[in-house]
Amino acid sequence: MATTLSEVIEFINTNMTSTDRSAIIQAMNSAQRRLEQRAAADLYPGVKVEFKDRSGATIRGTVKKVNRRTIFVQPENGFTQWRVSPQLLKVVPR
């Protein structure tokens, strides 16, 4: 049963009530929060990390602050501090 995303969205829009759609949105938001929490579990101030910026360049830096949904990273070049989703960060081995 290969169903495409567009078919699923069409089914949701045509066959579900607004209450059903709200329940789906709540479930997806909860799943997203759990993924963020799992990704942030190994991150704490002082950890060396890397991520790709919007242009695809790799940024390496050090975790400065950990919030529930974002991690503040100070890049090695010392310029602007980045606020990054924990899911985008990769811990750099020492």
C-alpha positions as CSV (number, residue, x, y, z in Angstrom):
1,M,0.0,0.0,0.0
2,A,2.1,2.9,-1.3
3,T,0.4,6.1,-0.4
4,T,1.9,9.4,-1.3
5,L,1.9,12.4,1.1
6,S,-0.3,14.3,-1.2
7,E,-2.9,11.5,-1.1
8,V,-2.8,11.5,2.7
9,I,-3.3,15.3,2.8
10,E,-6.1,15.1,0.4
11,F,-7.8,12.3,2.5
12,I,-7.4,14.4,5.6
13,N,-8.8,17.5,4.0
14,T,-11.9,15.8,2.5
15,N,-12.7,13.1,5.1
16,M,-11.8,14.4,8.5
17,T,-13.5,16.9,10.8
18,S,-11.7,19.9,12.2
19,T,-11.5,18.0,15.6
20,D,-9.7,15.1,13.9
21,R,-7.3,17.5,12.2
22,S,-6.6,19.2,15.5
23,A,-5.8,15.9,17.1
24,I,-3.4,15.1,14.3
25,I,-1.7,18.5,14.7
26,Q,-1.4,17.9,18.4
27,A,0.2,14.5,17.9
28,M,2.7,15.8,15.3
29,N,3.7,18.7,17.6
30,S,4.2,16.3,20.5
31,A,6.3,14.0,18.3
32,Q,8.4,17.0,17.2
33,R,9.0,18.1,20.8
34,R,10.1,14.5,21.7
35,L,12.6,14.5,18.8
36,E,14.0,17.9,19.9
37,Q,14.4,16.7,23.5
38,R,16.2,13.5,22.4
39,A,18.5,15.4,20.1
40,A,19.3,17.9,22.9
41,A,20.0,15.2,25.5
42,D,23.8,15.0,24.7
43,L,24.2,18.7,24.3
44,Y,25.5,20.9,27.2
45,P,27.6,24.0,27.4
46,G,31.2,23.4,26.3
47,V,30.4,20.6,23.8
48,K,32.0,21.0,20.3
49,V,29.4,20.7,17.6
50,E,28.9,21.3,13.9
51,F,26.0,22.0,11.6
52,K,25.3,23.3,8.1
53,D,24.0,26.8,7.6
54,R,21.4,27.7,5.0
55,S,24.0,28.0,2.2
56,G,25.4,24.5,3.0
57,A,28.6,25.7,4.7
58,T,29.7,23.7,7.7
59,I,29.8,25.8,10.9
60,R,31.8,24.4,13.8
61,G,31.5,25.8,17.3
62,T,30.9,25.4,21.0
63,V,27.6,25.1,22.7
64,K,27.1,28.1,24.9
65,K,23.5,27.7,26.2
66,V,20.8,25.0,26.0
67,N,17.1,26.0,25.9
68,R,14.1,23.6,25.5
69,R,13.9,24.1,21.7
70,T,17.2,25.8,20.7
71,I,20.9,25.6,21.3
72,F,23.1,28.7,21.2
73,V,26.4,27.9,19.4
74,Q,29.5,30.2,19.4
75,P,31.4,29.5,16.1
76,E,35.1,28.9,16.1
77,N,35.6,32.1,14.1
78,G,34.2,34.1,17.0
79,F,31.6,36.0,15.0
80,T,27.8,35.9,15.4
81,Q,26.3,33.4,17.9
82,W,23.9,31.0,16.2
83,R,20.6,29.8,17.6
84,V,20.1,26.3,16.2
85,S,17.6,23.4,16.5
86,P,19.2,20.5,18.3
87,Q,18.2,18.2,15.5
88,L,20.6,20.1,13.2
89,L,23.6,19.7,15.4
90,K,26.2,16.9,15.3
91,V,28.6,16.5,18.2
92,V,32.3,16.7,17.0
93,P,34.5,14.0,18.6
94,R,37.4,15.4,20.6
